[in-house]
Every structure is written in C-alpha cells, then in structure tokens.
Amino acid sequence: PELQILHAAPSSHIHSRASSSNNSSSGESPTFQEGEAYRCKCIFQIVTRSFLNQNEDNDAEQQQQQQTAAATNDDGAGDLIYVTREDGKLCPLPNGIFPPANDRIRRAMVDLMECLNNTESSTYAFEKVRDNLTSATFVTSWGDGILFNSQSEGNDNSLCGGSCLVTLHHGPPGLPKNKDGECNATLQDWKKEAKMICDICHFTSLTGRSKGVKISVSGSSSDQSEHGDLDEAIREEGIIHDELWLTLREIPSSTGSFAKEMVEIERVSLVPPMSSQEDESSTPKIWNNQTHVCVQYQKPATAFQHPNAGVMLTSLHWILNILSTIVKKTAIDMNTMASSSAAAQGTNNNNAITKPRLLEMYCGCGAHTIPLA
C-alpha cells in the first residue's frame, strides 16, 4: 500500500535559542554567550538514545535493558538525536539545537528530527531514511539567516525564510542501488520518504549519500528549471543562491589619469540598499553620487565557502578598503614620479603610468574574488 503519513506542520519550538551553559546560580535569567547564530554550514553525528546510553558507564544488565527498549521503542530509546564529541565522548546537543548555527538551520534541525522520530503503530514512519543513518549536513546561503528572521517575525509557525539543503550520510551496508537497469523497490521507498520529509520540512533538497551512492530529491517549492545551463552533477548537489551588495563612491577628481577610476567602499552587505529593494536586477545603479552593485552567486552545496557571513562581510570590507587605499597611494606616487620624470626630460610621460596588479591566493568559491575584480 502507498505510504500515507498524517504529519502536521512541526510544532512551534523555541528554535532560536538552545539551552545556555551560562546559567546564573543567583536565580537571574540565563544569559547567552556571544557568537551564536552565525554558521551557514553544519554537520552533526546522529545516534539513537540507546547507543548514547551504551557508551556511558552502564553495567551489562542496564545495557541489555536499553537494547531491549530500543528494539521495542519503549521510552523513545530508538529515537535519533544529534551529538557532538568532546574529549572523545558523545555529547547530545541541548534541545537538539546547535547554538552557532543560523536560525534557518536551527529550524531545519528540529523539523528533520521530528520527522525521523515520528511514529505510527509503534514503528517509525520513515524507516528507510533512518536505516544506517550516521550524520546530517545542513547548508544555507549567507543571507538565509537574515531572510528567515525577517519573514518569521511575529509568526511562530513560519517554516519559510530561505533555502536549506540537507544531506544525510548512511553507513554500511549503505543506500540501495539499481542493478542492471532494474528499479530497486527499496530505493524507490527511500526516495518517496525523502520527498515527503523534504516537503514537510520545506527543504530545498534532500540528498542521501553512502559509499558509491548518491540520491537526491527536491522540495515541491524548489524550481530546478532555472539551473538548466549547469552541469547535471552540480544540479544534483543542489545550488545555493546569494546576493552581495556593494555601495561605492567615486573619489573627487585629482591630478593624474588614475583619479576617475578610484572609489571608496561605503557599504558591503547581504541586504540591498533601501533605494534598490524593489529592483531585482543586478545592473549597477547610481544615485546620490553612489554606485550600488549587486554580485549574484550560484554555488554548489558542496562548494568551499565561508561558513560565517558576518566575518566574511567584515573581512571583505576591510580588504576592499585596503585595496582602495593602495590604489590611491600608488596613483599619487606614480603620478608624482611621472611628472618628475617628464619635467626632467622636458616631455609628457603620463602614458607610462600603469595600474597596480593584484594576485589573490585565497581559495574558495569567489566571495572575495568577484567583488575585488
């Protein structure tokens, strides 16, 4: 029979904050440490509660009881949880949330685990997806945390607010394969369950991986047609969209041929300036003696990108200003040298002025390279 699951929209969780480890002993409200909600890519190991308990200091009788409970799903012993490792020990994430993850990933973590631990008639609803599951990777764009916050304000049940691409990693014996052109029924069941999870959790895509196998499904709201010009392998990985806005101001005219091309960097942001929020084109726009440039990215989900949008923006702004300063100083020095040489020779040698050249050796998918260019 066709799998049918009555799964309501995930309940309203306090997903914006995890339990703080900095609890006050004086009875005051707990405070949260700085450095939260910034990562746009996270990977977590996944284990059952019974497995976590078995790795603690329990005697043989207790372990046997836990294994029996897991087999019958008594007391949720078979439920999956996210864990990290500290000093070689498995540590469950408080409330199933990773504080440094951005809000979109926090929401996705909660929603995914609700689906994986959803039960019907004492069995798990998504057994094929759960089988041999070892870890999960969550990826969003730099701006999705900002978009999530703006769309979720005043709406606790909002599930939208930016793309989220999820990859599930499976251990041996791994995901099912199609053999000799025959359609594997287990594979089709996995894809059917994954598609339902993708739609329930509003994921852009859900990919399953094991040794030699990769299976991807897309959410109903995901439009893959816009990526028709990209390689099929890249489309299967999923595409992350980002926009970076630069606000430039031309430096007032001065002597020398360099003057017209020098600019100052006034703003580097993931949010467009107020005057261009209704204009979605990437064509540079000029008003108030400012030029607003939109850099648009299409990045494979597996691409190496900076996981911290705030640090990326700050470092890029600094690099651009340093470069602008270097160009300005170089222009002044070279114009001075050219003028002195021309005066000494009694000729006009301004044509000898050349632009400084830049070699950038920072690897990645172009967060700095394109704005520098």
MARFI-385788 format. One record per residue (C-alpha): x, y, z; residue in three letters. Coordinates in Angstrom, 3 decimals, padded with zeros to 6 digits, m for minus. Layout:
N
+----------+----------+----------+------+
!        X !        Y !        Z ! code !
+----------+----------+----------+------+
!        X !        Y !        Z !  ALA !
...
+----------+----------+----------+------+
END
This chain:
373
+----------+----------+----------+------+
!        X !        Y !        Z ! code !
+----------+----------+----------+------+
!  000.000 !  000.000 !  000.000 !  PRO !
!  001.113 !  003.553 ! m000.668 !  GLU !
!  002.752 !  005.189 !  002.303 !  LEU !
!  000.489 !  007.787 !  003.866 !  GLN !
!  001.550 !  009.822 !  006.851 !  ILE !
! m000.563 !  012.369 !  008.650 !  LEU !
!  002.107 !  014.704 !  009.902 !  HIS !
!  001.088 !  018.163 !  010.968 !  ALA !
!  003.353 !  021.125 !  010.493 !  ALA !
!  006.163 !  020.890 !  013.075 !  PRO !
!  005.070 !  022.352 !  016.368 !  SER !
!  006.225 !  025.753 !  017.492 !  SER !
!  009.614 !  025.251 !  019.111 !  HIS !
!  011.907 !  027.713 !  020.757 !  ILE !
!  014.404 !  027.106 !  017.993 !  HIS !
!  016.111 !  030.489 !  018.128 !  SER !
!  017.979 !  029.660 !  021.310 !  ARG !
!  019.396 !  026.482 !  022.765 !  ALA !
!  019.768 !  025.936 !  026.491 !  SER !
!  022.591 !  028.139 !  027.648 !  SER !
!  025.502 !  026.648 !  029.524 !  SER !
!  025.985 !  030.004 !  031.204 !  ASN !
!  023.169 !  029.683 !  033.732 !  ASN !
!  023.215 !  032.059 !  036.640 !  SER !
!  023.302 !  030.472 !  040.097 !  SER !
!  021.792 !  033.573 !  041.669 !  SER !
!  018.355 !  032.959 !  040.204 !  GLY !
!  018.726 !  035.589 !  037.486 !  GLU !
!  017.617 !  034.913 !  033.931 !  SER !
!  020.192 !  032.894 !  031.990 !  PRO !
!  022.385 !  034.781 !  029.570 !  THR !
!  023.545 !  033.628 !  026.171 !  PHE !
!  027.099 !  033.661 !  025.038 !  GLN !
!  028.217 !  035.721 !  022.091 !  GLU !
!  028.942 !  034.060 !  018.780 !  GLY !
!  025.573 !  032.391 !  018.245 !  GLU !
!  023.512 !  032.015 !  015.061 !  ALA !
!  026.254 !  032.661 !  012.520 !  TYR !
!  027.151 !  029.368 !  010.797 !  ARG !
!  025.571 !  028.653 !  007.416 !  CYS !
!  027.005 !  025.125 !  007.167 !  LYS !
!  026.952 !  022.475 !  009.898 !  CYS !
!  027.386 !  018.694 !  010.117 !  ILE !
!  026.293 !  016.553 !  013.057 !  PHE !
!  026.647 !  012.924 !  014.001 !  GLN !
!  023.339 !  011.127 !  014.588 !  ILE !
!  022.857 !  008.219 !  017.015 !  VAL !
!  019.982 !  006.572 !  018.871 !  THR !
!  019.388 !  007.354 !  022.516 !  ARG !
!  020.148 !  003.728 !  023.394 !  SER !
!  023.513 !  003.939 !  021.597 !  PHE !
!  024.371 !  007.072 !  023.563 !  LEU !
!  023.500 !  005.332 !  026.832 !  ASN !
!  025.559 !  002.281 !  025.916 !  GLN !
!  028.609 !  004.478 !  025.592 !  ASN !
!  028.181 !  005.727 !  029.149 !  GLU !
!  029.318 !  003.879 !  032.279 !  ASP !
!  026.492 !  001.347 !  032.497 !  ASN !
!  026.722 ! m002.274 !  033.601 !  ASP !
!  025.861 ! m005.193 !  031.308 !  ALA !
!  022.332 ! m005.613 !  032.720 !  GLU !
!  021.490 ! m001.940 !  032.111 !  GLN !
!  022.841 ! m002.133 !  028.564 !  GLN !
!  020.715 ! m005.206 !  027.861 !  GLN !
!  017.629 ! m003.376 !  029.127 !  GLN !
!  018.442 ! m000.400 !  026.900 !  GLN !
!  018.852 ! m002.603 !  023.833 !  GLN !
!  015.508 ! m004.271 !  024.526 !  THR !
!  013.840 ! m000.879 !  024.967 !  ALA !
!  015.353 !  000.353 !  021.701 !  ALA !
!  014.072 ! m002.688 !  019.811 !  ALA !
!  010.521 ! m002.026 !  021.022 !  THR !
!  010.934 !  001.775 !  021.012 !  ASN !
!  009.971 !  001.899 !  024.696 !  ASP !
!  010.617 !  005.296 !  026.268 !  ASP !
!  011.946 !  006.574 !  022.930 !  GLY !
!  015.155 !  004.554 !  023.253 !  ALA !
!  015.256 !  004.154 !  019.484 !  GLY !
!  014.794 !  007.868 !  018.801 !  ASP !
!  017.589 !  009.593 !  016.933 !  LEU !
!  019.469 !  012.570 !  018.397 !  ILE !
!  022.241 !  014.911 !  017.299 !  TYR !
!  025.555 !  014.556 !  019.118 !  VAL !
!  028.963 !  016.168 !  019.127 !  THR !
!  032.221 !  014.822 !  020.516 !  ARG !
!  034.055 !  016.407 !  023.412 !  GLU !
!  037.207 !  014.754 !  024.762 !  ASP !
!  036.253 !  011.595 !  022.906 !  GLY !
!  032.803 !  011.395 !  024.475 !  LYS !
!  029.452 !  011.716 !  022.744 !  LEU !
!  027.510 !  014.744 !  023.939 !  CYS !
!  023.878 !  015.311 !  022.905 !  PRO !
!  023.039 !  018.816 !  021.725 !  LEU !
!  020.836 !  020.680 !  024.242 !  PRO !
!  017.270 !  020.727 !  022.903 !  ASN !
!  018.635 !  019.214 !  019.689 !  GLY !
!  019.961 !  022.605 !  018.575 !  ILE !
!  023.465 !  023.863 !  017.783 !  PHE !
!  023.773 !  027.476 !  019.045 !  PRO !
!  026.322 !  028.668 !  016.434 !  PRO !
!  024.019 !  027.556 !  013.577 !  ALA !
!  021.933 !  030.266 !  011.940 !  ASN !
!  018.199 !  030.344 !  012.611 !  ASP !
!  017.295 !  028.596 !  009.356 !  ARG !
!  019.499 !  025.607 !  010.210 !  ILE !
!  018.175 !  025.510 !  013.788 !  ARG !
!  014.648 !  025.296 !  012.443 !  ARG !
!  015.714 !  022.600 !  009.971 !  ALA !
!  017.394 !  020.558 !  012.724 !  MET !
!  014.203 !  020.498 !  014.779 !  VAL !
!  011.947 !  019.739 !  011.821 !  ASP !
!  014.121 !  016.918 !  010.489 !  LEU !
!  014.359 !  015.187 !  013.864 !  MET !
!  010.601 !  015.452 !  014.374 !  GLU !
!  010.104 !  013.616 !  011.093 !  CYS !
!  012.725 !  010.954 !  011.782 !  LEU !
!  011.273 !  010.212 !  015.223 !  ASN !
!  007.641 !  010.323 !  014.119 !  ASN !
!  005.951 !  007.000 !  014.925 !  THR !
!  002.785 !  005.282 !  013.780 !  GLU !
!  001.583 !  001.968 !  015.251 !  SER !
!  004.811 !  001.656 !  017.306 !  SER !
!  007.014 !  001.846 !  014.185 !  THR !
!  008.891 !  004.774 !  012.749 !  TYR !
!  007.187 !  006.441 !  009.804 !  ALA !
!  010.408 !  006.976 !  007.823 !  PHE !
!  012.228 !  003.684 !  008.376 !  GLU !
!  014.039 !  003.630 !  005.023 !  LYS !
!  015.558 !  007.067 !  005.561 !  VAL !
!  016.503 !  006.164 !  009.149 !  ARG !
!  018.307 !  002.921 !  008.244 !  ASP !
!  022.068 !  003.165 !  008.897 !  ASN !
!  021.862 !  006.954 !  009.215 !  LEU !
!  025.100 !  008.281 !  010.717 !  THR !
!  025.135 !  012.071 !  010.225 !  SER !
!  023.456 !  015.055 !  008.593 !  ALA !
!  024.805 !  018.171 !  006.876 !  THR !
!  022.827 !  021.426 !  006.692 !  PHE !
!  023.732 !  024.200 !  004.249 !  VAL !
!  022.141 !  027.613 !  003.676 !  THR !
!  023.262 !  030.761 !  001.909 !  SER !
!  024.945 !  033.604 !  003.779 !  TRP !
!  021.765 !  035.650 !  003.720 !  GLY !
!  019.234 !  032.981 !  004.637 !  ASP !
!  019.513 !  033.626 !  008.364 !  GLY !
!  018.621 !  037.294 !  007.776 !  ILE !
!  015.795 !  036.356 !  005.420 !  LEU !
!  014.467 !  033.796 !  007.887 !  PHE !
!  014.356 !  036.332 !  010.709 !  ASN !
!  012.563 !  038.960 !  008.623 !  SER !
!  009.915 !  036.529 !  007.365 !  GLN !
!  009.404 !  034.768 !  010.685 !  SER !
!  008.905 !  037.892 !  012.789 !  GLU !
!  005.584 !  037.703 !  014.547 !  GLY !
!  004.845 !  034.244 !  013.134 !  ASN !
!  005.975 !  031.358 !  015.313 !  ASP !
!  004.802 !  028.774 !  012.789 !  ASN !
!  006.700 !  030.176 !  009.825 !  SER !
!  008.600 !  027.444 !  008.031 !  LEU !
!  009.910 !  029.544 !  005.163 !  CYS !
!  012.658 !  032.093 !  005.049 !  GLY !
!  015.480 !  030.972 !  002.829 !  GLY !
!  016.774 !  027.817 !  001.220 !  SER !
!  018.140 !  024.894 !  003.192 !  CYS !
!  019.902 !  021.941 !  001.554 !  LEU !
!  020.263 !  018.810 !  003.678 !  VAL !
!  022.493 !  015.777 !  003.110 !  THR !
!  022.020 !  012.519 !  005.049 !  LEU !
!  025.041 !  010.237 !  005.347 !  HIS !
!  024.472 !  006.489 !  005.674 !  HIS !
!  026.901 !  003.874 !  006.940 !  GLY !
!  027.312 !  000.235 !  005.768 !  PRO !
!  025.636 ! m001.510 !  004.057 !  PRO !
!  024.703 !  001.893 !  002.627 !  GLY !
!  021.894 !  003.082 !  000.420 !  LEU !
!  020.227 !  000.726 ! m002.087 !  PRO !
!  021.454 !  000.660 ! m005.696 !  LYS !
!  019.817 ! m000.004 ! m009.028 !  ASN !
!  021.370 ! m003.118 ! m010.570 !  LYS !
!  021.474 ! m003.985 ! m014.276 !  ASP !
!  018.956 ! m001.286 ! m015.099 !  GLY !
!  016.356 ! m002.755 ! m012.741 !  GLU !
!  014.475 ! m000.382 ! m010.447 !  CYS !
!  015.215 ! m001.164 ! m006.817 !  ASN !
!  011.988 ! m001.086 ! m004.780 !  ALA !
!  013.851 ! m000.160 ! m001.594 !  THR !
!  015.470 !  002.728 ! m003.440 !  LEU !
!  012.077 !  003.984 ! m004.567 !  GLN !
!  010.775 !  003.744 ! m000.989 !  ASP !
!  013.760 !  005.779 !  000.225 !  TRP !
!  013.098 !  008.468 ! m002.379 !  LYS !
!  009.385 !  008.550 ! m001.528 !  LYS !
!  010.115 !  009.026 !  002.181 !  GLU !
!  012.834 !  011.592 !  001.460 !  ALA !
!  010.463 !  013.563 ! m000.771 !  LYS !
!  007.848 !  013.674 !  001.999 !  MET !
!  010.429 !  014.866 !  004.540 !  ILE !
!  011.662 !  017.468 !  002.065 !  CYS !
!  008.152 !  018.883 !  001.638 !  ASP !
!  007.174 !  018.697 !  005.313 !  ILE !
!  010.343 !  020.486 !  006.427 !  CYS !
!  010.405 !  022.902 !  003.467 !  HIS !
!  013.909 !  021.831 !  002.416 !  PHE !
!  015.172 !  022.911 ! m000.976 !  THR !
!  016.653 !  019.463 ! m001.471 !  SER !
!  017.435 !  016.304 !  000.473 !  LEU !
!  020.376 !  014.138 ! m000.589 !  THR !
!  021.305 !  010.690 !  000.653 !  GLY !
!  024.926 !  009.566 !  000.496 !  ARG !
!  026.794 !  006.341 !  001.166 !  SER !
!  029.852 !  004.700 ! m000.392 !  LYS !
!  029.400 !  004.851 ! m004.150 !  GLY !
!  025.787 !  006.030 ! m003.947 !  VAL !
!  024.142 !  009.450 ! m004.103 !  LYS !
!  020.371 !  010.005 ! m004.248 !  ILE !
!  018.752 !  013.454 ! m004.406 !  SER !
!  015.182 !  014.698 ! m004.231 !  VAL !
!  013.915 !  018.276 ! m004.433 !  SER !
!  011.208 !  020.009 ! m002.476 !  GLY !
!  007.936 !  020.842 ! m004.198 !  SER !
!  008.690 !  024.560 ! m003.932 !  SER !
!  012.146 !  024.191 ! m005.493 !  SER !
!  012.440 !  025.268 ! m009.133 !  ASP !
!  015.258 !  023.350 ! m010.778 !  GLN !
!  014.479 !  024.625 ! m014.299 !  SER !
!  016.441 !  027.814 ! m013.671 !  GLU !
!  019.639 !  025.738 ! m013.436 !  HIS !
!  019.282 !  024.109 ! m016.850 !  GLY !
!  022.576 !  025.617 ! m018.024 !  ASP !
!  024.559 !  023.998 ! m015.184 !  LEU !
!  026.220 !  020.599 ! m015.185 !  ASP !
!  023.871 !  017.800 ! m014.096 !  GLU !
!  026.227 !  016.686 ! m011.320 !  ALA !
!  026.212 !  020.229 ! m009.883 !  ILE !
!  022.418 !  020.443 ! m010.085 !  ARG !
!  022.139 !  017.159 ! m008.188 !  GLU !
!  024.273 !  018.559 ! m005.376 !  GLU !
!  021.872 !  021.480 ! m005.072 !  GLY !
!  022.522 !  025.158 ! m005.760 !  ILE !
!  022.913 !  027.897 ! m003.153 !  ILE !
!  021.914 !  031.416 ! m004.192 !  HIS !
!  023.433 !  034.514 ! m002.639 !  ASP !
!  023.484 !  038.233 ! m003.297 !  GLU !
!  026.169 !  040.611 ! m002.122 !  LEU !
!  025.617 !  044.375 ! m002.323 !  TRP !
!  028.485 !  046.869 ! m002.648 !  LEU !
!  027.992 !  050.620 ! m002.284 !  THR !
!  030.808 !  052.575 ! m003.949 !  LEU !
!  031.516 !  056.308 ! m004.080 !  ARG !
!  033.882 !  057.894 ! m006.563 !  GLU !
!  036.784 !  059.824 ! m005.106 !  ILE !
!  036.735 !  063.552 ! m006.095 !  PRO !
!  038.839 !  064.370 ! m009.115 !  SER !
!  042.521 !  064.996 ! m008.591 !  SER !
!  045.552 !  065.210 ! m010.807 !  THR !
!  046.582 !  062.237 ! m012.867 !  GLY !
!  044.782 !  059.738 ! m015.054 !  SER !
!  044.017 !  057.446 ! m012.114 !  PHE !
!  041.550 !  059.786 ! m010.416 !  ALA !
!  038.445 !  058.866 ! m012.372 !  LYS !
!  038.784 !  055.145 ! m011.530 !  GLU !
!  039.350 !  055.347 ! m007.777 !  MET !
!  036.466 !  054.561 ! m005.441 !  VAL !
!  035.765 !  054.306 ! m001.756 !  GLU !
!  033.819 !  051.355 ! m000.340 !  ILE !
!  030.992 !  052.683 !  001.800 !  GLU !
!  028.954 !  049.537 !  002.338 !  ARG !
!  029.234 !  045.739 !  001.976 !  VAL !
!  026.031 !  043.917 !  002.839 !  SER !
!  023.772 !  040.946 !  002.088 !  LEU !
!  020.774 !  043.300 !  002.188 !  VAL !
!  020.150 !  045.709 ! m000.719 !  PRO !
!  020.089 !  049.451 ! m000.014 !  PRO !
!  016.617 !  050.868 !  000.527 !  MET !
!  016.538 !  052.508 ! m002.900 !  SER !
!  017.050 !  049.205 ! m004.763 !  SER !
!  014.964 !  046.756 ! m002.750 !  GLN !
!  012.202 !  046.824 ! m005.372 !  GLU !
!  014.631 !  046.384 ! m008.263 !  ASP !
!  015.840 !  042.778 ! m008.520 !  GLU !
!  018.199 !  043.277 ! m011.470 !  SER !
!  021.946 !  043.106 ! m010.950 !  SER !
!  022.639 !  046.162 ! m013.139 !  THR !
!  024.704 !  048.757 ! m011.212 !  PRO !
!  022.513 !  051.620 ! m010.012 !  LYS !
!  023.691 !  055.169 ! m009.423 !  ILE !
!  022.087 !  057.793 ! m007.186 !  TRP !
!  023.343 !  060.311 ! m004.615 !  ASN !
!  026.818 !  060.020 ! m006.177 !  ASN !
!  026.831 !  056.377 ! m005.114 !  GLN !
!  027.033 !  053.242 ! m007.230 !  THR !
!  025.247 !  050.161 ! m005.889 !  HIS !
!  026.484 !  046.894 ! m007.353 !  VAL !
!  024.795 !  043.524 ! m006.820 !  CYS !
!  027.028 !  040.445 ! m007.072 !  VAL !
!  024.968 !  037.285 ! m007.592 !  GLN !
!  026.310 !  033.832 ! m006.761 !  TYR !
!  025.178 !  030.331 ! m007.736 !  GLN !
!  027.225 !  027.877 ! m005.668 !  LYS !
!  027.088 !  024.074 ! m005.469 !  PRO !
!  026.068 !  022.951 ! m001.979 !  ALA !
!  029.413 !  021.156 ! m001.592 !  THR !
!  031.458 !  024.221 ! m002.582 !  ALA !
!  034.008 !  025.588 ! m000.125 !  PHE !
!  032.505 !  028.805 !  001.202 !  GLN !
!  032.985 !  030.879 !  004.326 !  HIS !
!  030.598 !  029.491 !  006.995 !  PRO !
!  030.381 !  032.793 !  008.887 !  ASN !
!  028.595 !  035.510 !  006.894 !  ALA !
!  029.431 !  038.249 !  009.409 !  GLY !
!  033.170 !  037.566 !  009.356 !  VAL !
!  033.109 !  037.197 !  005.567 !  MET !
!  031.476 !  040.637 !  005.154 !  LEU !
!  033.791 !  042.304 !  007.661 !  THR !
!  036.937 !  040.850 !  006.118 !  SER !
!  035.768 !  041.685 !  002.580 !  LEU !
!  035.004 !  045.293 !  003.547 !  HIS !
!  038.446 !  045.582 !  005.117 !  TRP !
!  040.184 !  044.041 !  002.088 !  ILE !
!  038.334 !  046.330 ! m000.328 !  LEU !
!  039.215 !  049.434 !  001.702 !  ASN !
!  042.854 !  048.368 !  001.963 !  ILE !
!  042.947 !  047.808 ! m001.785 !  LEU !
!  041.352 !  051.193 ! m002.395 !  SER !
!  043.985 !  052.819 ! m000.170 !  THR !
!  046.793 !  051.012 ! m002.016 !  ILE !
!  045.425 !  052.053 ! m005.400 !  VAL !
!  045.065 !  055.671 ! m004.258 !  LYS !
!  048.589 !  055.801 ! m002.818 !  LYS !
!  050.040 !  054.074 ! m005.860 !  THR !
!  048.299 !  056.541 ! m008.141 !  ALA !
!  049.699 !  059.529 ! m006.252 !  ILE !
!  053.208 !  058.066 ! m006.155 !  ASP !
!  053.199 !  057.087 ! m009.823 !  MET !
!  051.749 !  060.414 ! m010.937 !  ASN !
!  054.428 !  062.216 ! m008.928 !  THR !
!  057.169 !  060.061 ! m010.438 !  MET !
!  055.801 !  060.519 ! m013.945 !  ALA !
!  055.551 !  064.287 ! m013.519 !  SER !
!  059.104 !  064.499 ! m012.159 !  SER !
!  060.447 !  062.368 ! m014.984 !  SER !
!  058.580 !  064.354 ! m017.585 !  ALA !
!  059.797 !  067.641 ! m016.111 !  ALA !
!  063.390 !  066.424 ! m016.093 !  ALA !
!  063.190 !  065.230 ! m019.696 !  GLN !
!  061.003 !  068.073 ! m020.861 !  GLY !
!  058.407 !  065.588 ! m022.170 !  THR !
!  054.938 !  064.378 ! m021.243 !  ASN !
!  055.368 !  060.871 ! m019.820 !  ASN !
!  051.904 !  060.329 ! m018.386 !  ASN !
!  051.381 !  057.368 ! m020.722 !  ASN !
!  053.933 !  055.433 ! m018.666 !  ALA !
!  051.525 !  055.254 ! m015.718 !  ILE !
!  050.183 !  051.730 ! m015.220 !  THR !
!  047.707 !  050.254 ! m012.762 !  LYS !
!  048.982 !  048.157 ! m009.858 !  PRO !
!  048.375 !  044.433 ! m010.303 !  ARG !
!  046.838 !  042.125 ! m007.698 !  LEU !
!  047.408 !  038.415 ! m007.120 !  LEU !
!  044.732 !  036.916 ! m004.875 !  GLU !
!  045.523 !  033.488 ! m003.377 !  MET !
!  042.508 !  032.999 ! m001.107 !  TYR !
!  040.772 !  029.768 ! m002.080 !  CYS !
!  037.015 !  029.318 ! m002.149 !  GLY !
!  034.022 !  029.985 ! m004.381 !  CYS !
!  034.667 !  033.672 ! m005.071 !  GLY !
!  033.215 !  035.570 ! m002.093 !  ALA !
!  036.212 !  037.929 ! m002.197 !  HIS !
!  037.467 !  037.385 ! m005.759 !  THR !
!  034.453 !  038.739 ! m007.643 !  ILE !
!  033.981 !  041.937 ! m005.565 !  PRO !
!  037.726 !  042.577 ! m005.815 !  LEU !
!  037.539 !  042.251 ! m009.579 !  ALA !
+----------+----------+----------+------+
END
